[in-house]
């Protein structure tokens, strides 16, 4: 008599990346913030567009080479140094001043409906993102923060994905084992890393070809197929 293998445990939670999955920058640029040039020009009017482009490229290199998300002032100092502008305390304060997140960020059209339905079905949710410490505040201002019980943010934890601590921090905070968590990211390599740690995974590819190495979805609404039932059936 042949014994059938036990079915995999039912998924109970989703760990979402943020940028490129839940929200995007208006105008298409994540860093520096969209008002960077305007703010710098108020202090140093002679800076040229070519200088800004070179400084932003240097900032991209700095972020890519950092082991975790650096402090915002440290990032701005790199850009200002390449511009030849004094990183005076007043300028640094102006660059990090609070502005309404809706002025430079927006959620994708499929986000709200998916989060609402996942919540209705009793799915636990957290965020795993290489981001600044204020990410929960940005989500709250965009109206989606209420869906997430936990955040694993690189600037807080001192490491970036695919460091296992990023994934484990979120699943541990939810109290859900990795095998019952689905990790969703727009970077297939980070999804592959999560799968290697025992998580389920989906790469989100809203545009362009699907990644062959890992399972993909073209919209967040497709995640609903992985979480049938409602809260009373699934439990917590």
C-alpha positions as CSV (number, residue, x, y, z in Angstrom):
1,X,0.0,0.0,0.0
2,X,1.4,3.4,-1.0
3,X,1.4,6.2,1.4
4,X,0.6,9.6,-0.1
5,X,2.8,12.5,1.0
6,X,1.2,14.9,3.3
7,X,-0.1,18.0,1.5
8,X,1.8,21.3,2.1
9,X,0.5,23.4,5.0
10,X,-2.1,26.0,4.0
11,X,-0.8,29.5,3.6
12,X,-1.8,31.9,6.4
13,X,0.2,35.0,5.8
14,X,1.7,37.3,3.2
15,X,4.9,39.2,3.5
16,X,5.0,42.1,1.0
17,X,7.8,44.1,-0.4
18,X,6.8,47.7,-0.5
19,X,8.4,49.7,-3.4
20,X,7.4,48.3,-6.7
21,X,4.7,46.1,-5.1
22,X,2.5,48.2,-2.9
23,X,3.5,51.8,-3.9
24,X,5.5,53.7,-6.5
25,X,6.9,57.2,-6.8
26,X,5.0,59.8,-8.7
27,X,7.3,60.7,-11.6
28,X,9.2,57.4,-11.4
29,X,12.1,58.2,-9.1
30,X,12.5,56.7,-5.7
31,X,15.6,58.6,-4.5
32,X,16.2,61.4,-3.9
33,X,12.7,62.6,-3.2
34,X,11.1,64.5,-6.0
35,X,11.6,67.9,-4.3
36,X,15.4,67.4,-4.0
37,X,16.4,69.7,-6.8
38,X,14.0,72.5,-5.8
39,X,15.2,72.3,-2.2
40,X,18.9,72.4,-3.1
41,X,18.4,75.3,-5.6
42,X,16.9,77.4,-2.8
43,X,20.3,77.2,-1.1
44,X,22.6,76.9,-4.1
45,X,20.9,78.5,-7.2
46,X,23.9,77.9,-9.5
47,X,23.7,74.0,-9.5
48,X,23.1,72.8,-13.1
49,X,20.9,69.9,-14.3
50,X,24.0,68.0,-15.4
51,X,25.5,68.3,-11.8
52,X,22.2,67.0,-10.4
53,X,22.2,64.0,-12.7
54,X,25.8,63.1,-11.7
55,X,25.1,63.5,-8.0
56,X,22.0,61.3,-8.2
57,X,24.0,58.6,-9.9
58,X,26.6,58.8,-7.1
59,X,23.8,58.5,-4.6
60,X,22.4,55.4,-6.4
61,X,25.9,53.8,-6.2
62,X,26.2,54.7,-2.5
63,X,22.8,53.0,-1.7
64,X,23.7,49.9,-3.8
65,X,27.0,49.5,-2.0
66,X,25.6,49.9,1.5
67,X,25.1,46.8,3.6
68,X,21.8,48.2,4.9
69,X,19.8,51.3,4.3
70,X,21.9,54.3,5.4
71,X,20.6,57.3,7.3
72,X,18.9,59.9,5.2
73,X,21.3,62.6,6.2
74,X,24.3,60.4,5.2
75,X,22.7,59.8,1.8
76,X,22.0,63.5,1.3
77,X,25.6,64.3,2.3
78,X,26.9,62.1,-0.5
79,X,24.8,63.9,-3.1
80,X,25.6,67.3,-1.8
81,X,29.3,66.5,-1.8
82,X,29.1,65.6,-5.5
83,X,27.3,68.9,-6.1
84,X,29.9,70.9,-4.3
85,X,27.3,72.2,-1.9
86,X,27.9,72.6,1.9
87,X,25.7,70.0,3.8
88,X,24.7,72.6,6.3
89,X,22.3,71.5,9.1
90,X,19.6,73.8,7.7
91,X,19.8,72.3,4.2
92,X,19.8,68.7,5.6
93,X,16.8,69.6,7.7
94,X,15.0,71.0,4.6
95,X,15.8,67.9,2.6
96,X,14.2,65.6,5.2
97,X,11.3,67.9,6.1
98,X,7.9,66.3,6.3
99,X,5.7,66.6,3.2
100,X,2.4,64.8,2.5
101,X,3.3,61.3,1.1
102,X,0.6,61.7,-1.5
103,X,2.6,64.5,-3.1
104,X,5.3,62.0,-4.2
105,X,3.9,58.5,-3.7
106,X,0.9,56.5,-4.8
107,X,-0.3,52.9,-4.4
108,X,-0.8,50.7,-7.4
109,X,-4.4,50.2,-8.6
110,X,-4.6,46.6,-7.5
111,X,-3.3,47.2,-3.9
112,X,-6.4,48.4,-2.0
113,X,-8.8,45.8,-3.3
114,X,-6.3,43.0,-2.7
115,X,-5.5,44.0,0.9
116,X,-9.1,44.4,1.7
117,X,-10.0,41.0,0.5
118,X,-7.0,39.3,2.1
119,X,-7.9,40.9,5.4
120,X,-11.6,39.8,5.0
121,X,-10.3,36.2,4.5
122,X,-8.3,36.3,7.7
123,X,-4.9,36.4,6.1
124,X,-2.1,37.9,8.3
125,X,0.1,40.5,6.6
126,X,3.5,42.1,7.1
127,X,6.0,44.2,5.1
128,X,9.6,43.2,4.4
129,X,11.4,46.1,2.7
130,X,14.7,47.8,2.1
131,X,13.5,51.2,3.2
132,X,13.9,54.2,5.5
133,X,12.5,53.9,9.1
134,X,9.5,56.0,8.2
135,X,8.0,53.4,5.9
136,X,5.1,52.6,8.3
137,X,4.2,56.3,8.4
138,X,4.1,56.5,4.6
139,X,1.8,53.5,4.4
140,X,-0.4,55.0,7.1
141,X,-0.7,58.2,5.1
142,X,-1.5,56.4,1.9
143,X,-4.3,54.5,3.7
144,X,-2.8,51.0,3.7
145,X,-0.9,50.9,7.0
146,X,-3.9,49.4,8.8
147,X,-3.5,46.1,7.0
148,X,0.0,45.2,8.3
149,X,0.7,43.8,11.7
150,X,4.5,43.9,11.4
151,X,7.3,45.6,9.5
152,X,10.8,44.3,8.7
153,X,12.6,47.5,7.5
154,X,16.3,47.4,6.6
155,X,17.2,50.8,8.1
156,X,15.8,49.5,11.4
157,X,17.2,46.0,11.4
158,X,20.6,47.0,9.9
159,X,20.6,44.5,7.0
160,X,19.1,44.3,3.5
161,X,17.3,41.5,1.7
162,X,18.2,38.7,1.1
163,X,19.6,38.6,4.6
164,X,17.5,35.9,6.3
165,X,16.9,38.2,9.3
166,X,14.7,40.4,7.1
167,X,12.3,37.6,6.3
168,X,12.4,35.9,9.7
169,X,11.7,39.1,11.6
170,X,8.4,39.5,9.8
171,X,7.2,35.9,10.1
172,X,8.3,35.7,13.7
173,X,6.4,38.9,14.5
174,X,3.3,37.3,13.0
175,X,3.8,34.1,14.8
176,X,3.5,32.2,11.5
177,X,6.1,29.6,10.4
178,X,7.9,30.3,7.1
179,X,6.2,27.4,5.4
180,X,2.8,29.1,5.9
181,X,4.0,32.5,4.7
182,X,4.0,33.8,1.1
183,X,6.7,36.3,0.2
184,X,5.9,38.7,-2.7
185,X,8.5,40.9,-4.3
186,X,9.2,42.5,-7.7
187,X,12.8,41.2,-7.6
188,X,12.8,37.5,-8.5
189,X,16.2,36.9,-6.8
190,X,14.8,38.0,-3.5
191,X,11.8,35.7,-4.0
192,X,14.2,32.9,-4.8
193,X,16.1,33.6,-1.5
194,X,12.9,33.5,0.5
195,X,11.9,30.1,-1.1
196,X,15.4,28.8,-0.2
197,X,14.6,29.7,3.4
198,X,11.4,27.7,3.4
199,X,8.9,30.4,2.5
200,X,6.4,30.2,-0.4
201,X,7.1,32.9,-3.0
202,X,5.7,34.9,-5.9
203,X,7.5,37.4,-8.1
204,X,5.3,40.3,-9.1
205,X,5.8,41.1,-12.8
206,X,3.2,43.7,-13.7
207,X,5.0,44.4,-16.9
208,X,7.7,42.6,-18.9
209,X,8.3,38.9,-19.2
210,X,7.8,36.5,-16.3
211,X,10.8,35.3,-14.4
212,X,11.3,31.6,-15.2
213,X,13.2,30.7,-12.0
214,X,10.4,31.4,-9.6
215,X,6.6,31.4,-9.7
216,X,5.2,34.7,-10.9
217,X,1.9,36.7,-10.8
218,X,1.0,39.6,-13.0
219,X,-1.2,41.3,-10.5
220,X,-1.7,41.3,-6.7
221,X,-5.3,40.2,-7.2
222,X,-3.9,36.8,-8.4
223,X,-2.7,36.1,-4.8
224,X,-6.3,35.7,-3.8
225,X,-6.4,32.3,-5.6
226,X,-3.8,31.1,-3.0
227,X,-6.0,32.0,0.0
228,X,-9.5,30.5,-0.5
229,X,-12.1,30.8,2.2
230,X,-12.8,33.5,4.8
231,X,-11.7,34.3,8.3
232,X,-14.0,31.8,10.0
233,X,-12.6,29.0,7.9
234,X,-9.0,29.9,8.1
235,X,-8.7,31.0,11.7
236,X,-5.7,32.8,13.3
